[in-house]
Amino acid sequence: MILVYPIWWYQTPMAWYSLLEQTDFSGKTIVPIVGHGGSRFSGTDRELKN
């Protein structure tokens, strides 16, 4: 599963958290792709892992 999201002011958008709460990612491999040129993942990769 490819998960594409933007970084807004060094954080993930609130809609991203809603998606994570409502979706069962059990047994899936997630490939995160972030749309921001300066801050890279900005810690959101750790949030996704949790």
C-alpha distance matrix in Angstrom:
0.0 3.8 6.4 9.7 12.9 16.6 19.0 22.1 25.2 23.4 21.3 18.2 19.1 20.1 17.7 14.8 16.6 17.0 13.4 12.9 16.0 15.3 11.9 11.7 8.9 11.3 10.5 6.8 6.0 4.9 6.2 8.5 10.7 14.0 16.6 19.9 22.3 24.4 22.9 19.7 17.5 20.6 19.7 16.5 14.6 17.0 16.6 12.9 13.8 16.6
3.8 0.0 3.8 6.4 9.9 13.4 16.0 19.2 22.3 20.6 18.9 16.0 17.0 18.5 16.4 13.4 15.8 16.7 13.3 13.2 16.7 16.4 13.5 14.2 11.5 14.3 13.9 10.1 8.4 5.8 4.8 6.0 7.2 10.6 13.0 16.3 18.7 21.0 19.8 16.7 14.8 18.1 17.8 14.7 13.1 16.1 15.8 12.3 14.0 17.0
6.4 3.8 0.0 3.8 6.6 10.3 12.8 15.8 19.0 17.4 15.4 12.3 13.2 14.8 12.8 9.8 12.3 13.5 10.3 10.4 14.1 14.2 11.9 13.4 11.2 14.5 15.0 11.5 10.2 6.7 6.0 4.8 6.1 8.4 10.8 14.1 17.0 19.0 17.5 14.8 12.5 15.5 15.2 11.8 11.0 14.0 13.1 9.9 12.4 15.0
9.7 6.4 3.8 0.0 3.8 7.2 10.2 13.2 16.5 15.4 13.9 11.0 11.7 14.0 12.2 9.7 13.0 14.4 11.7 12.5 16.2 16.4 14.7 16.7 14.8 18.2 18.8 15.3 13.7 10.1 8.4 5.9 4.7 5.8 7.4 10.9 13.9 16.2 15.2 12.9 11.4 14.2 14.9 11.7 11.7 15.1 14.2 11.8 14.7 17.2
12.9 9.9 6.6 3.8 0.0 3.8 6.8 9.5 13.0 12.2 10.5 7.6 8.1 10.9 9.7 7.5 11.0 12.7 11.0 11.9 15.3 16.1 15.3 17.7 16.2 19.8 20.9 17.7 16.3 12.5 11.1 7.8 6.6 5.3 6.1 9.0 12.5 14.4 13.1 11.6 10.0 12.1 13.1 9.9 11.2 14.3 12.9 11.3 14.8 16.7
16.6 13.4 10.3 7.2 3.8 0.0 3.8 6.3 9.7 9.4 8.6 6.7 7.3 10.9 10.7 9.2 12.5 14.5 13.6 14.6 17.7 18.9 18.5 21.1 19.7 23.2 24.4 21.2 19.6 15.8 14.1 10.5 8.5 5.5 4.5 6.2 9.9 11.5 10.6 10.0 9.3 10.6 12.6 10.2 12.2 15.2 14.0 13.4 16.8 18.5
19.0 16.0 12.8 10.2 6.8 3.8 0.0 3.8 6.4 5.7 5.4 5.2 7.0 10.7 11.8 10.3 12.7 15.4 15.2 15.6 18.4 20.2 20.2 22.6 21.1 24.4 25.8 22.9 21.1 17.4 15.7 11.9 10.4 6.8 6.4 5.8 9.2 9.6 7.9 8.3 7.6 7.6 10.1 8.5 11.3 13.8 12.7 13.1 16.4 17.7
22.1 19.2 15.8 13.2 9.5 6.3 3.8 0.0 3.8 5.4 5.3 6.0 6.3 9.8 11.5 11.2 13.2 15.7 16.3 17.1 19.4 21.2 21.8 24.5 23.6 26.9 28.7 25.9 24.4 20.7 19.3 15.5 14.0 10.5 9.3 8.3 11.3 11.1 9.8 11.3 10.9 9.9 12.3 11.0 14.4 16.3 14.7 15.7 19.1 19.7
25.2 22.3 19.0 16.5 13.0 9.7 6.4 3.8 0.0 3.8 5.5 8.2 9.1 12.0 14.5 14.1 15.5 18.3 19.3 19.6 21.7 24.0 24.7 27.2 26.2 29.4 31.1 28.5 26.9 23.2 21.8 18.0 16.7 13.0 12.0 9.9 11.9 10.6 9.1 11.7 11.7 9.5 12.1 12.0 15.5 16.9 15.6 17.4 20.4 20.8
23.4 20.6 17.4 15.4 12.2 9.4 5.7 5.4 3.8 0.0 3.8 7.1 9.6 12.5 14.9 13.6 14.7 18.0 18.6 18.3 20.6 23.2 23.5 25.6 24.2 27.1 28.7 26.2 24.4 20.8 19.4 15.6 14.7 11.3 11.3 9.1 11.1 9.3 6.6 8.9 8.4 5.7 8.4 8.9 12.2 13.4 12.7 14.7 17.3 17.9
21.3 18.9 15.4 13.9 10.5 8.6 5.4 5.3 5.5 3.8 0.0 3.8 6.5 8.9 11.6 10.2 11.0 14.3 15.2 14.8 16.9 19.5 20.1 22.3 21.3 24.2 26.1 23.8 22.4 18.9 18.0 14.3 14.1 11.0 11.6 10.6 13.4 12.4 9.5 10.7 8.9 6.8 8.0 7.1 10.9 11.9 10.2 12.1 15.1 15.3
18.2 16.0 12.3 11.0 7.6 6.7 5.2 6.0 8.2 7.1 3.8 0.0 3.8 6.5 8.3 6.5 7.9 11.0 11.6 11.5 13.9 16.2 16.6 19.1 18.1 21.4 23.3 20.9 19.8 16.2 15.7 12.1 12.1 9.6 10.5 10.8 14.2 14.1 11.5 11.6 9.3 8.7 9.2 6.7 10.1 11.5 9.2 10.1 13.6 14.0
19.1 17.0 13.2 11.7 8.1 7.3 7.0 6.3 9.1 9.6 6.5 3.8 0.0 3.8 5.4 5.5 7.3 9.4 10.4 11.5 13.4 15.1 16.2 19.2 18.9 22.4 24.6 22.2 21.5 18.0 17.7 14.3 14.0 11.6 11.7 12.5 16.1 16.4 14.4 14.7 12.7 12.3 13.0 10.3 13.5 14.9 12.2 12.6 16.3 16.4
20.1 18.5 14.8 14.0 10.9 10.9 10.7 9.8 12.0 12.5 8.9 6.5 3.8 0.0 3.8 5.2 5.3 6.7 9.0 10.1 11.0 12.9 14.7 17.8 18.2 21.5 24.2 22.2 22.2 18.9 19.4 16.3 16.8 14.9 15.3 16.3 19.9 20.0 17.8 18.0 15.6 15.0 14.9 12.1 15.2 15.9 12.5 13.1 16.7 16.0
17.7 16.4 12.8 12.2 9.7 10.7 11.8 11.5 14.5 14.9 11.6 8.3 5.4 3.8 0.0 3.8 5.4 5.0 6.3 8.8 10.0 10.7 12.3 15.8 16.4 20.0 22.6 20.4 20.7 17.5 18.1 15.4 15.8 14.5 14.9 16.7 20.4 21.3 19.4 19.1 16.7 16.9 16.8 13.5 15.9 17.2 13.9 13.4 17.0 16.8
14.8 13.4 9.8 9.7 7.5 9.2 10.3 11.2 14.1 13.6 10.2 6.5 5.5 5.2 3.8 0.0 3.8 5.4 5.2 6.4 8.8 10.1 10.7 13.8 13.7 17.2 19.6 17.3 17.2 14.0 14.6 11.9 12.8 11.9 13.1 15.0 18.7 19.6 17.3 16.5 13.7 14.3 13.9 10.3 12.3 13.7 10.6 9.7 13.4 13.6
16.6 15.8 12.3 13.0 11.0 12.5 12.7 13.2 15.5 14.7 11.0 7.9 7.3 5.3 5.4 3.8 0.0 3.8 5.4 5.1 6.2 8.7 10.1 12.8 13.2 16.4 19.2 17.6 18.0 15.1 16.4 14.0 15.6 14.7 16.4 17.9 21.5 21.8 19.1 18.4 15.2 15.3 14.0 10.8 12.8 13.1 9.5 9.2 12.5 11.7
17.0 16.7 13.5 14.4 12.7 14.5 15.4 15.7 18.3 18.0 14.3 11.0 9.4 6.7 5.0 5.4 3.8 0.0 3.8 5.5 5.2 6.2 8.6 11.9 13.3 16.5 19.6 18.1 19.1 16.5 18.1 16.2 17.7 17.2 18.5 20.4 24.1 24.8 22.3 21.6 18.6 18.9 17.8 14.4 16.1 16.6 13.0 12.2 15.3 14.4
13.4 13.3 10.3 11.7 11.0 13.6 15.2 16.3 19.3 18.6 15.2 11.6 10.4 9.0 6.3 5.2 5.4 3.8 0.0 3.8 5.5 5.3 6.0 9.5 10.5 14.0 16.7 14.9 15.9 13.4 15.1 13.6 15.3 15.4 17.0 19.5 23.2 24.3 22.0 20.7 17.7 18.7 17.7 14.0 15.0 16.1 12.9 11.0 14.0 14.0
12.9 13.2 10.4 12.5 11.9 14.6 15.6 17.1 19.6 18.3 14.8 11.5 11.5 10.1 8.8 6.4 5.1 5.5 3.8 0.0 3.8 5.6 5.5 7.9 8.2 11.5 14.4 12.9 13.9 11.7 13.9 12.6 15.0 15.4 17.7 19.9 23.4 24.1 21.5 19.9 16.5 17.5 15.7 12.2 12.7 13.2 10.0 8.1 10.7 10.3
16.0 16.7 14.1 16.2 15.3 17.7 18.4 19.4 21.7 20.6 16.9 13.9 13.4 11.0 10.0 8.8 6.2 5.2 5.5 3.8 0.0 3.8 5.8 8.0 9.8 12.3 15.8 15.1 16.7 15.0 17.5 16.4 18.8 19.1 21.2 23.2 26.7 27.2 24.5 23.2 19.7 20.3 18.2 15.0 15.8 15.6 12.2 11.0 13.0 11.6
15.3 16.4 14.2 16.4 16.1 18.9 20.2 21.2 24.0 23.2 19.5 16.2 15.1 12.9 10.7 10.1 8.7 6.2 5.3 5.6 3.8 0.0 3.8 6.8 9.5 12.2 15.5 14.8 16.9 15.4 18.1 17.4 19.6 20.3 22.2 24.6 28.2 29.2 26.7 25.3 22.0 22.9 21.2 17.7 18.3 18.6 15.4 13.5 15.6 14.7
11.9 13.5 11.9 14.7 15.3 18.5 20.2 21.8 24.7 23.5 20.1 16.6 16.2 14.7 12.3 10.7 10.1 8.6 6.0 5.5 5.8 3.8 0.0 3.8 6.1 9.1 12.1 11.1 13.4 12.2 15.1 15.1 17.7 18.9 21.2 23.9 27.4 28.6 26.2 24.2 21.0 22.5 20.7 17.1 16.9 17.6 14.9 12.3 13.9 13.9
11.7 14.2 13.4 16.7 17.7 21.1 22.6 24.5 27.2 25.6 22.3 19.1 19.2 17.8 15.8 13.8 12.8 11.9 9.5 7.9 8.0 6.8 3.8 0.0 3.8 5.6 8.9 8.9 11.8 11.7 15.2 15.9 18.9 20.7 23.3 26.0 29.3 30.4 27.8 25.6 22.2 23.8 21.7 18.4 17.4 17.7 15.6 12.7 13.3 13.3
8.9 11.5 11.2 14.8 16.2 19.7 21.1 23.6 26.2 24.2 21.3 18.1 18.9 18.2 16.4 13.7 13.2 13.3 10.5 8.2 9.8 9.5 6.1 3.8 0.0 3.8 6.3 5.5 8.1 8.1 11.8 13.0 16.3 18.4 21.4 24.1 27.0 28.2 25.7 23.1 19.7 21.8 19.5 16.4 14.8 15.4 13.9 10.6 10.8 11.7
11.3 14.3 14.5 18.2 19.8 23.2 24.4 26.9 29.4 27.1 24.2 21.4 22.4 21.5 20.0 17.2 16.4 16.5 14.0 11.5 12.3 12.2 9.1 5.6 3.8 0.0 3.8 5.5 8.7 10.2 13.9 15.7 19.2 21.5 24.7 27.2 30.0 31.0 28.4 25.7 22.3 24.2 21.7 18.9 16.9 16.9 15.9 12.8 11.9 12.5
10.5 13.9 15.0 18.8 20.9 24.4 25.8 28.7 31.1 28.7 26.1 23.3 24.6 24.2 22.6 19.6 19.2 19.6 16.7 14.4 15.8 15.5 12.1 8.9 6.3 3.8 0.0 3.8 6.8 9.6 13.2 15.7 19.2 22.0 25.2 27.9 30.4 31.5 29.1 26.0 22.9 25.2 22.8 20.2 17.7 18.0 17.7 14.4 13.1 14.5
6.8 10.1 11.5 15.3 17.7 21.2 22.9 25.9 28.5 26.2 23.8 20.9 22.2 22.2 20.4 17.3 17.6 18.1 14.9 12.9 15.1 14.8 11.1 8.9 5.5 5.5 3.8 0.0 3.8 6.2 9.7 12.3 15.7 18.6 21.8 24.6 27.1 28.5 26.3 23.1 20.2 22.9 20.8 18.0 15.5 16.6 16.3 12.7 12.0 14.2
6.0 8.4 10.2 13.7 16.3 19.6 21.1 24.4 26.9 24.4 22.4 19.8 21.5 22.2 20.7 17.2 18.0 19.1 15.9 13.9 16.7 16.9 13.4 11.8 8.1 8.7 6.8 3.8 0.0 3.8 6.6 9.8 13.1 16.2 19.6 22.2 24.3 25.7 23.7 20.3 17.6 20.6 18.8 16.2 13.3 14.8 15.3 11.6 10.9 13.8
4.9 5.8 6.7 10.1 12.5 15.8 17.4 20.7 23.2 20.8 18.9 16.2 18.0 18.9 17.5 14.0 15.1 16.5 13.4 11.7 15.0 15.4 12.2 11.7 8.1 10.2 9.6 6.2 3.8 0.0 3.8 6.2 9.6 12.6 15.9 18.6 20.9 22.3 20.3 17.0 14.3 17.3 15.8 13.0 10.4 12.5 12.7 9.0 9.3 12.4
6.2 4.8 6.0 8.4 11.1 14.1 15.7 19.3 21.8 19.4 18.0 15.7 17.7 19.4 18.1 14.6 16.4 18.1 15.1 13.9 17.5 18.1 15.1 15.2 11.8 13.9 13.2 9.7 6.6 3.8 0.0 3.8 6.6 10.0 13.3 15.9 17.8 19.5 17.9 14.4 12.3 15.7 14.9 12.4 9.9 12.8 13.5 10.2 10.9 14.4
8.5 6.0 4.8 5.9 7.8 10.5 11.9 15.5 18.0 15.6 14.3 12.1 14.3 16.3 15.4 11.9 14.0 16.2 13.6 12.6 16.4 17.4 15.1 15.9 13.0 15.7 15.7 12.3 9.8 6.2 3.8 0.0 3.8 6.5 10.0 12.4 14.7 16.2 14.5 11.3 9.0 12.3 12.0 9.3 7.5 11.0 11.3 8.5 10.3 13.6
10.7 7.2 6.1 4.7 6.6 8.5 10.4 14.0 16.7 14.7 14.1 12.1 14.0 16.8 15.8 12.8 15.6 17.7 15.3 15.0 18.8 19.6 17.7 18.9 16.3 19.2 19.2 15.7 13.1 9.6 6.6 3.8 0.0 3.8 6.8 9.5 11.6 13.8 12.8 9.7 8.6 12.1 12.9 10.6 9.6 13.4 13.7 11.5 13.7 16.8
14.0 10.6 8.4 5.8 5.3 5.5 6.8 10.5 13.0 11.3 11.0 9.6 11.6 14.9 14.5 11.9 14.7 17.2 15.4 15.4 19.1 20.3 18.9 20.7 18.4 21.5 22.0 18.6 16.2 12.6 10.0 6.5 3.8 0.0 3.8 6.0 8.7 10.6 9.6 7.1 6.4 9.5 11.1 9.1 9.5 13.1 13.1 11.9 14.6 17.2
16.6 13.0 10.8 7.4 6.1 4.5 6.4 9.3 12.0 11.3 11.6 10.5 11.7 15.3 14.9 13.1 16.4 18.5 17.0 17.7 21.2 22.2 21.2 23.3 21.4 24.7 25.2 21.8 19.6 15.9 13.3 10.0 6.8 3.8 0.0 3.8 6.8 9.5 9.6 8.3 8.9 11.1 13.6 11.8 12.9 16.4 16.1 15.2 18.1 20.5
19.9 16.3 14.1 10.9 9.0 6.2 5.8 8.3 9.9 9.1 10.6 10.8 12.5 16.3 16.7 15.0 17.9 20.4 19.5 19.9 23.2 24.6 23.9 26.0 24.1 27.2 27.9 24.6 22.2 18.6 15.9 12.4 9.5 6.0 3.8 0.0 3.8 5.9 6.5 6.3 8.2 9.5 12.7 11.9 13.5 16.6 16.6 16.5 19.3 21.4
22.3 18.7 17.0 13.9 12.5 9.9 9.2 11.3 11.9 11.1 13.4 14.2 16.1 19.9 20.4 18.7 21.5 24.1 23.2 23.4 26.7 28.2 27.4 29.3 27.0 30.0 30.4 27.1 24.3 20.9 17.8 14.7 11.6 8.7 6.8 3.8 0.0 3.8 6.3 6.5 9.7 10.9 14.4 14.4 15.5 18.6 19.2 19.3 21.6 23.9
24.4 21.0 19.0 16.2 14.4 11.5 9.6 11.1 10.6 9.3 12.4 14.1 16.4 20.0 21.3 19.6 21.8 24.8 24.3 24.1 27.2 29.2 28.6 30.4 28.2 31.0 31.5 28.5 25.7 22.3 19.5 16.2 13.8 10.6 9.5 5.9 3.8 0.0 3.8 5.8 9.2 9.1 12.9 13.8 15.2 17.7 18.6 19.3 21.5 23.4
22.9 19.8 17.5 15.2 13.1 10.6 7.9 9.8 9.1 6.6 9.5 11.5 14.4 17.8 19.4 17.3 19.1 22.3 22.0 21.5 24.5 26.7 26.2 27.8 25.7 28.4 29.1 26.3 23.7 20.3 17.9 14.5 12.8 9.6 9.6 6.5 6.3 3.8 0.0 3.8 6.2 5.4 9.2 10.4 12.1 14.2 15.1 16.2 18.2 20.0
19.7 16.7 14.8 12.9 11.6 10.0 8.3 11.3 11.7 8.9 10.7 11.6 14.7 18.0 19.1 16.5 18.4 21.6 20.7 19.9 23.2 25.3 24.2 25.6 23.1 25.7 26.0 23.1 20.3 17.0 14.4 11.3 9.7 7.1 8.3 6.3 6.5 5.8 3.8 0.0 3.8 5.5 8.4 9.1 9.7 12.5 13.8 14.2 15.9 18.3
17.5 14.8 12.5 11.4 10.0 9.3 7.6 10.9 11.7 8.4 8.9 9.3 12.7 15.6 16.7 13.7 15.2 18.6 17.7 16.5 19.7 22.0 21.0 22.2 19.7 22.3 22.9 20.2 17.6 14.3 12.3 9.0 8.6 6.4 8.9 8.2 9.7 9.2 6.2 3.8 0.0 3.8 5.4 5.4 6.0 8.9 10.0 10.4 12.3 14.5
20.6 18.1 15.5 14.2 12.1 10.6 7.6 9.9 9.5 5.7 6.8 8.7 12.3 15.0 16.9 14.3 15.3 18.9 18.7 17.5 20.3 22.9 22.5 23.8 21.8 24.2 25.2 22.9 20.6 17.3 15.7 12.3 12.1 9.5 11.1 9.5 10.9 9.1 5.4 5.5 3.8 0.0 3.8 5.6 7.7 9.1 9.9 11.6 13.5 14.8
19.7 17.8 15.2 14.9 13.1 12.6 10.1 12.3 12.1 8.4 8.0 9.2 13.0 14.9 16.8 13.9 14.0 17.8 17.7 15.7 18.2 21.2 20.7 21.7 19.5 21.7 22.8 20.8 18.8 15.8 14.9 12.0 12.9 11.1 13.6 12.7 14.4 12.9 9.2 8.4 5.4 3.8 0.0 3.8 5.4 5.6 6.8 9.0 10.3 11.3
16.5 14.7 11.8 11.7 9.9 10.2 8.5 11.0 12.0 8.9 7.1 6.7 10.3 12.1 13.5 10.3 10.8 14.4 14.0 12.2 15.0 17.7 17.1 18.4 16.4 18.9 20.2 18.0 16.2 13.0 12.4 9.3 10.6 9.1 11.8 11.9 14.4 13.8 10.4 9.1 5.4 5.6 3.8 0.0 3.8 5.3 4.9 6.1 8.6 9.8
14.6 13.1 11.0 11.7 11.2 12.2 11.3 14.4 15.5 12.2 10.9 10.1 13.5 15.2 15.9 12.3 12.8 16.1 15.0 12.7 15.8 18.3 16.9 17.4 14.8 16.9 17.7 15.5 13.3 10.4 9.9 7.5 9.6 9.5 12.9 13.5 15.5 15.2 12.1 9.7 6.0 7.7 5.4 3.8 0.0 3.8 5.4 5.1 6.2 8.8
17.0 16.1 14.0 15.1 14.3 15.2 13.8 16.3 16.9 13.4 11.9 11.5 14.9 15.9 17.2 13.7 13.1 16.6 16.1 13.2 15.6 18.6 17.6 17.7 15.4 16.9 18.0 16.6 14.8 12.5 12.8 11.0 13.4 13.1 16.4 16.6 18.6 17.7 14.2 12.5 8.9 9.1 5.6 5.3 3.8 0.0 3.8 5.4 5.0 6.3
16.6 15.8 13.1 14.2 12.9 14.0 12.7 14.7 15.6 12.7 10.2 9.2 12.2 12.5 13.9 10.6 9.5 13.0 12.9 10.0 12.2 15.4 14.9 15.6 13.9 15.9 17.7 16.3 15.3 12.7 13.5 11.3 13.7 13.1 16.1 16.6 19.2 18.6 15.1 13.8 10.0 9.9 6.8 4.9 5.4 3.8 0.0 3.8 5.4 5.2
12.9 12.3 9.9 11.8 11.3 13.4 13.1 15.7 17.4 14.7 12.1 10.1 12.6 13.1 13.4 9.7 9.2 12.2 11.0 8.1 11.0 13.5 12.3 12.7 10.6 12.8 14.4 12.7 11.6 9.0 10.2 8.5 11.5 11.9 15.2 16.5 19.3 19.3 16.2 14.2 10.4 11.6 9.0 6.1 5.1 5.4 3.8 0.0 3.8 5.5
13.8 14.0 12.4 14.7 14.8 16.8 16.4 19.1 20.4 17.3 15.1 13.6 16.3 16.7 17.0 13.4 12.5 15.3 14.0 10.7 13.0 15.6 13.9 13.3 10.8 11.9 13.1 12.0 10.9 9.3 10.9 10.3 13.7 14.6 18.1 19.3 21.6 21.5 18.2 15.9 12.3 13.5 10.3 8.6 6.2 5.0 5.4 3.8 0.0 3.8
16.6 17.0 15.0 17.2 16.7 18.5 17.7 19.7 20.8 17.9 15.3 14.0 16.4 16.0 16.8 13.6 11.7 14.4 14.0 10.3 11.6 14.7 13.9 13.3 11.7 12.5 14.5 14.2 13.8 12.4 14.4 13.6 16.8 17.2 20.5 21.4 23.9 23.4 20.0 18.3 14.5 14.8 11.3 9.8 8.8 6.3 5.2 5.5 3.8 0.0
